[in-house]
């Protein structure tokens, strides 16, 4: 019986990862269509995609206050969805990801880290 439960958990994990990848791909297609048609900003995913992550607040000399979410500190299904959105949108510190009404901007830097900073 426990082997079946383990198999079911694995199947659910794989399906969640697949669904997150599909969501990220769909968003990327919408973004590319928006660019091709001259629309300034494609609609962003809900900020909840990122706010469910566990961020450690930090303070830097150049950046000021910001947060870092580590892959190892977050649920795989939450992490992969957020990470894929940022990766497919080439979110960097110079070109941060955010949508209308977002409280934070998000970007990738380094391996297995997602950064955020309060919008100004």
TITIMAR-301532 format. One record per residue: residue number from 0; residue in three letters; x, y, z of N, C-alpha, C in turn. Coordinates in pm, 1 decimal, decimal comma, always signed. Last residue first. Example, Ala and Ser with C-alpha at 12.3 -4.5 7.8 and 13.67 -1.06 7.14 Angstrom:
    k    r       n.u       n.v       n.w      ca.u      ca.v      ca.w       c.u       c.v       c.w
    1  SER   +1285,0    -225,0    +708,0   +1367,0    -106,0    +714,0   +1290,0      +3,0    +787,0
    0  ALA   +1319,0    -569,0    +780,0   +1230,0    -450,0    +780,0   +1320,0    -330,0    +780,0
% end
This chain:
    k    r       n.u       n.v       n.w      ca.u      ca.v      ca.w       c.u       c.v       c.w
  119  UNK    +924,4   +5083,8    -671,7    +932,1   +5223,9    -626,6    +821,4   +5306,0    -685,4
  118  UNK    +876,7   +4756,9    -542,3    +868,5   +4853,7    -651,8    +868,8   +4994,2    -594,6
  117  UNK   +1104,9   +4560,3    -358,8    +984,4   +4644,1    -359,6    +989,5   +4740,5    -476,2
  116  UNK   +1247,9   +4278,8    -517,9   +1267,7   +4407,1    -452,1   +1138,6   +4487,4    -464,3
  115  UNK   +1387,5   +3948,1    -537,8   +1275,4   +4042,0    -548,1   +1312,7   +4170,9    -475,7
  114  UNK   +1531,2   +3658,3    -696,9   +1541,4   +3782,2    -620,4   +1414,8   +3864,6    -637,3
  113  UNK   +1601,4   +3321,1    -673,2   +1510,2   +3420,6    -728,9   +1517,7   +3541,9    -637,2
  112  UNK   +1841,2   +3071,8    -745,0   +1798,9   +3185,1    -662,4   +1704,1   +3273,8    -741,5
  111  UNK   +1988,2   +2876,9    -888,8   +1887,5   +2836,4    -790,6   +1848,3   +2946,8    -693,2
  110  UNK   +2273,0   +3073,9    -952,1   +2203,1   +2947,3    -970,9   +2107,5   +2920,7    -855,4
  109  UNK   +2255,3   +3419,7   -1056,1   +2318,2   +3303,6    -994,3   +2232,6   +3179,8   -1016,2
  108  UNK   +1942,7   +3563,1   -1073,1   +2086,2   +3588,9   -1071,2   +2150,5   +3472,4    -998,1
  107  UNK   +1630,7   +3684,4   -1189,8   +1719,8   +3571,6   -1161,9   +1864,0   +3621,3   -1161,2
  106  UNK   +1369,2   +3889,2   -1043,3   +1471,4   +3857,0   -1142,0   +1554,3   +3738,1   -1095,8
  105  UNK   +1090,0   +4109,6    -988,4   +1155,9   +3980,1    -970,1   +1259,8   +3959,1   -1079,5
  104  UNK    +936,4   +4363,7    -789,0    +994,5   +4322,4    -916,9   +1076,0   +4196,7    -888,6
  103  UNK    +626,0   +4389,6    -600,2    +769,9   +4366,0    -615,4    +806,5   +4347,8    -761,9
  102  UNK    +359,2   +4431,1    -623,3    +426,5   +4501,0    -514,0    +578,8   +4493,1    -529,3
  101  UNK    +181,3   +4482,1    -928,5    +276,6   +4403,2    -849,3    +337,0   +4490,6    -739,3
  100  UNK     +26,9   +4637,4   -1097,3     -21,0   +4614,8    -961,4     +70,3   +4528,3    -875,1
   99  UNK    +132,8   +4474,9   -1384,5     +58,2   +4587,8   -1330,6      +4,7   +4551,6   -1192,2
   98  UNK    +430,3   +4282,1   -1316,6    +306,7   +4311,7   -1386,7    +239,7   +4431,2   -1323,2
   97  UNK    +774,4   +4212,0   -1376,9    +663,8   +4255,0   -1291,4    +542,7   +4279,7   -1378,9
   96  UNK   +1119,3   +4147,9   -1393,2    +984,8   +4103,4   -1427,9    +885,6   +4158,2   -1326,3
   95  UNK   +1388,7   +4363,4   -1503,1   +1314,1   +4286,6   -1402,5   +1172,3   +4255,2   -1448,5
   94  UNK   +1656,7   +4414,2   -1625,5   +1527,6   +4398,8   -1693,5   +1439,8   +4308,1   -1608,1
   93  UNK   +1870,6   +4414,2   -1454,5   +1850,5   +4532,5   -1539,2   +1715,8   +4530,1   -1610,7
   92  UNK   +1855,7   +4167,7   -1336,4   +1849,5   +4284,7   -1249,0   +1824,6   +4412,1   -1329,2
   91  UNK   +1635,0   +3984,4   -1557,9   +1764,5   +4012,9   -1497,1   +1750,0   +4134,9   -1407,2
   90  UNK   +1443,0   +3759,1   -1718,2   +1438,1   +3856,0   -1609,3   +1575,3   +3867,0   -1543,2
   89  UNK   +1361,4   +3623,7   -1953,2   +1496,3   +3679,7   -1940,6   +1502,5   +3788,3   -1833,8
   88  UNK   +1133,5   +3488,2   -1954,6   +1121,5   +3631,4   -1979,4   +1255,4   +3702,8   -1965,6
   87  UNK   +1207,3   +3236,5   -1885,1   +1155,4   +3256,4   -2019,5   +1138,7   +3403,4   -2055,1
   86  UNK   +1281,2   +3285,5   -1616,8   +1380,4   +3241,2   -1715,4   +1332,1   +3269,5   -1857,0
   85  UNK   +1037,7   +3352,1   -1494,9   +1147,9   +3448,7   -1498,2   +1251,3   +3412,5   -1603,9
   84  UNK    +892,9   +3114,5   -1535,8    +839,6   +3243,1   -1583,6    +953,8   +3343,2   -1597,0
   83  UNK   +1057,9   +2928,0   -1402,3   +1035,8   +2917,9   -1547,0    +981,8   +3047,5   -1606,0
   82  UNK   +1034,4   +3014,1   -1133,6   +1163,8   +3015,5   -1201,0   +1146,7   +3013,6   -1353,3
   81  UNK    +761,9   +2965,5   -1080,5    +816,7   +3101,3   -1072,7    +947,1   +3111,8   -1150,8
   80  UNK    +754,9   +2681,8   -1119,0    +666,4   +2773,2   -1191,8    +721,2   +2914,5   -1195,6
   79  UNK    +948,1   +2585,3    -938,9    +965,8   +2565,9   -1082,8    +876,3   +2658,6   -1164,7
   78  UNK    +848,0   +2658,1    -679,3    +975,1   +2707,8    -730,5    +980,3   +2700,8    -883,4
   77  UNK    +613,2   +2512,1    -648,9    +610,1   +2658,6    -642,3    +734,1   +2717,4    -708,8
   76  UNK    +707,8   +2249,5    -672,6    +603,5   +2296,2    -764,1    +591,6   +2449,3    -763,4
   75  UNK    +902,4   +2231,6    -460,5    +940,6   +2220,7    -602,0    +835,7   +2275,7    -698,8
   74  UNK    +897,2   +2471,5    -201,0    +835,1   +2352,9    -259,6    +867,6   +2348,3    -408,0
   73  UNK   +1216,6   +2600,7     -85,7   +1080,9   +2614,0    -137,5   +1029,3   +2482,8    -194,2
   72  UNK   +1482,0   +2592,7     -29,2   +1392,9   +2635,1     +79,2   +1246,5   +2641,9     +37,5
   71  UNK   +1623,5   +2535,0    -259,0   +1620,5   +2433,1    -153,8   +1523,8   +2466,9     -39,6
   70  UNK   +1607,8   +2777,4    -401,5   +1536,2   +2658,8    -448,9   +1518,5   +2557,4    -336,4
   69  UNK   +1561,3   +3075,9    -219,1   +1649,8   +2967,2    -259,3   +1565,9   +2845,4    -297,8
   68  UNK   +1498,0   +3408,8    -266,6   +1433,6   +3278,8    -246,4   +1527,0   +3172,1    -301,6
   67  UNK   +1570,2   +3715,9    -124,4   +1624,1   +3605,2    -202,8   +1547,9   +3478,6    -165,1
   66  UNK   +1495,0   +4067,6    -137,3   +1472,5   +3932,5     -87,2   +1531,0   +3829,7    -181,6
   65  UNK   +1625,1   +4387,8     -29,8   +1577,5   +4295,2    -131,3   +1558,6   +4159,1     -66,9
   64  UNK   +1732,9   +4720,1     +27,1   +1661,9   +4602,6     +76,8   +1608,9   +4519,5     -39,8
   63  UNK   +2017,3   +4810,9    -165,1   +1929,1   +4841,3     -53,6   +1861,8   +4713,0      -6,5
   62  UNK   +2201,9   +4776,2    -368,8   +2060,2   +4747,5    -392,7   +1967,0   +4796,8    -283,6
   61  UNK   +2452,1   +4851,3    -258,5   +2404,8   +4907,9    -385,2   +2254,3   +4892,1    -404,0
   60  UNK   +2462,5   +4720,3      -7,8   +2506,4   +4858,6     -21,5   +2449,6   +4924,2    -146,8
   59  UNK   +2174,3   +4527,9     +93,8   +2302,5   +4545,7     +27,7   +2335,8   +4692,0     +12,1
   58  UNK   +1995,8   +4307,9    +291,2   +2023,3   +4447,3    +262,3   +2162,6   +4457,6    +204,6
   57  UNK   +1724,5   +4068,8    +280,8   +1864,9   +4107,0    +291,4   +1878,3   +4254,5    +260,1
   56  UNK   +1494,0   +3814,3    +362,9   +1519,7   +3957,0    +341,7   +1666,5   +3987,2    +368,0
   55  UNK   +1416,7   +3533,0    +191,8   +1497,9   +3581,2    +302,8   +1530,9   +3726,2    +272,9
   54  UNK   +1103,5   +3399,0     +93,9   +1214,0   +3490,4     +67,5   +1284,6   +3526,7    +197,2
   53  UNK    +929,6   +3138,6     -25,1    +987,9   +3186,0    +100,1   +1111,2   +3268,9     +66,8
   52  UNK    +652,5   +3191,9    -252,2    +789,5   +3149,6    -221,8    +834,6   +3206,9     -88,3
   51  UNK    +417,1   +3310,9    -303,8    +410,0   +3185,6    -228,0    +549,4   +3133,6    -191,2
   50  UNK    +475,1   +3524,0    -466,5    +459,6   +3551,7    -323,9    +446,0   +3424,8    -239,5
   49  UNK    +477,4   +3423,2    -729,2    +603,4   +3452,9    -661,8    +587,2   +3470,2    -510,8
   48  UNK    +215,8   +3379,6    -790,6    +313,6   +3282,4    -839,6    +445,8   +3299,1    -766,5
   47  UNK     +94,2   +3613,5    -714,4     +89,0   +3500,9    -620,9    +186,2   +3389,7    -661,4
   46  UNK     +82,3   +3776,4    -929,4    +199,9   +3788,5    -843,3    +206,0   +3675,9    -740,7
   45  UNK     -22,4   +3613,5   -1226,1     -55,9   +3669,9   -1095,3     +68,1   +3672,1   -1008,2
   44  UNK    +165,3   +3701,3   -1520,9     +97,3   +3605,0   -1435,2     +64,3   +3673,2   -1302,4
   43  UNK     +94,5   +3987,8   -1729,7    +181,6   +3906,6   -1645,1     +98,0   +3804,4   -1568,6
   42  UNK     +31,1   +4068,3   -2064,1     -19,7   +4051,0   -1929,4     +69,5   +3954,4   -1852,8
   41  UNK    +286,5   +4255,0   -2230,4    +198,6   +4138,9   -2223,8    +148,7   +4125,0   -2079,7
   40  UNK    +313,2   +4583,1   -2330,4    +338,1   +4489,4   -2220,5    +237,4   +4375,5   -2224,2
   39  UNK    +272,5   +4698,6   -2594,0    +383,5   +4735,7   -2506,0    +413,8   +4630,9   -2399,7
   38  UNK    +226,1   +4542,8   -2901,9    +167,5   +4570,6   -2771,4    +281,9   +4593,2   -2673,2
   37  UNK    +324,4   +4463,3   -3146,4    +352,2   +4599,5   -3100,8    +286,2   +4637,4   -2970,1
   36  UNK    +311,1   +4208,8   -3231,6    +198,8   +4295,4   -3268,7    +215,9   +4438,2   -3217,8
   35  UNK    +542,3   +4097,1   -3124,1    +523,0   +4097,8   -3269,1    +413,9   +4194,3   -3313,4
   34  UNK    +492,5   +4123,7   -2847,1    +606,7   +4192,1   -2908,9    +587,3   +4203,9   -3059,7
   33  UNK    +268,8   +3956,2   -2822,2    +257,5   +4098,0   -2787,1    +371,0   +4178,2   -2850,1
   32  UNK    +386,9   +3714,3   -2889,0    +280,4   +3767,5   -2973,8    +263,7   +3916,8   -2948,0
   31  UNK    +559,5   +3687,5   -2669,2    +613,8   +3699,4   -2804,5    +510,5   +3754,6   -2902,1
   30  UNK    +373,3   +3667,1   -2460,4    +470,6   +3776,7   -2460,8    +525,5   +3798,0   -2601,4
   29  UNK    +241,7   +3429,8   -2527,7    +165,9   +3555,2   -2519,4    +259,6   +3675,6   -2526,9
   28  UNK    +459,7   +3252,8   -2502,2    +394,0   +3269,3   -2632,2    +315,4   +3399,9   -2633,9
   27  UNK    +505,3   +3277,7   -2226,2    +609,1   +3318,3   -2321,0    +550,5   +3339,1   -2460,0
   26  UNK    +271,4   +3166,9   -2122,7    +302,0   +3306,7   -2097,3    +404,7   +3358,4   -2196,7
   25  UNK    +305,4   +2906,1   -2209,1    +190,9   +2983,7   -2257,2    +215,5   +3133,0   -2235,7
   24  UNK    +532,9   +2834,9   -2059,3    +539,1   +2836,9   -2205,3    +424,2   +2919,9   -2263,4
   23  UNK    +430,7   +2846,9   -1798,7    +541,4   +2934,1   -1837,5    +550,8   +2945,4   -1989,4
   22  UNK    +235,5   +2646,0   -1817,2    +197,1   +2782,7   -1782,8    +305,4   +2881,5   -1826,8
   21  UNK    +398,1   +2423,0   -1869,4    +298,4   +2466,7   -1967,9    +255,7   +2611,0   -1943,1
   20  UNK    +539,0   +2411,7   -1627,5    +612,5   +2434,7   -1752,0    +517,0   +2482,0   -1861,6
   19  UNK    +328,4   +2353,5   -1453,2    +404,2   +2477,9   -1437,1    +481,6   +2512,1   -1563,5
   18  UNK    +256,6   +2101,4   -1549,6    +159,9   +2210,9   -1555,4    +230,4   +2346,0   -1541,2
   17  UNK    +492,7   +1958,4   -1487,8    +448,4   +1971,5   -1626,8    +351,8   +2089,1   -1641,4
   16  UNK    +487,5   +1971,2   -1209,6    +601,1   +2028,4   -1282,2    +563,6   +2052,2   -1428,1
   15  UNK    +248,8   +1830,6   -1165,5    +260,8   +1970,6   -1124,6    +375,5   +2040,0   -1197,0
   14  UNK    +319,5   +1576,5   -1264,1    +210,7   +1650,9   -1326,9    +215,8   +1799,2   -1290,4
   13  UNK    +522,8   +1506,7   -1082,2    +554,7   +1520,9   -1224,3    +446,5   +1601,8   -1295,8
   12  UNK    +369,6   +1494,8    -843,9    +482,9   +1586,8    -855,1    +518,0   +1612,7   -1001,5
   11  UNK    +191,8   +1286,7    -908,2    +140,4   +1421,0    -880,9    +251,8   +1524,8    -895,0
   10  UNK    +373,6   +1075,7    -928,0    +292,3   +1113,3   -1043,4    +239,3   +1255,1   -1026,3
    9  UNK    +470,4   +1065,8    -664,4    +563,1   +1092,9    -775,6    +485,9   +1141,0    -898,6
    8  UNK    +235,0    +996,4    -529,5    +302,8   +1122,0    -498,3    +398,9   +1161,6    -609,4
    7  UNK    +191,0    +742,1    -641,3     +93,5    +848,7    -662,2    +156,5    +985,1    -634,4
    6  UNK    +412,5    +602,7    -539,8    +394,8    +617,8    -684,0    +299,2    +732,7    -715,6
    5  UNK    +350,7    +617,4    -266,1    +473,3    +677,5    -315,0    +465,2    +700,8    -465,1
    4  UNK    +118,8    +464,2    -265,0    +112,6    +604,0    -222,2    +235,1    +679,1    -273,1
    3  UNK    +220,8    +218,9    -341,8    +122,5    +286,1    -426,5    +114,4    +434,0    -393,9
    2  UNK    +378,5    +163,5    -121,7    +443,6    +176,8    -252,3    +349,9    +247,7    -349,8
    1  UNK    +193,5    +129,7     +77,7    +277,6    +248,8     +83,6    +351,8    +271,8     -48,2
    0  UNK     +81,8    -119,8      +0,0      +0,0      +0,0      +0,0     +85,7    +125,6      +0,0
% end
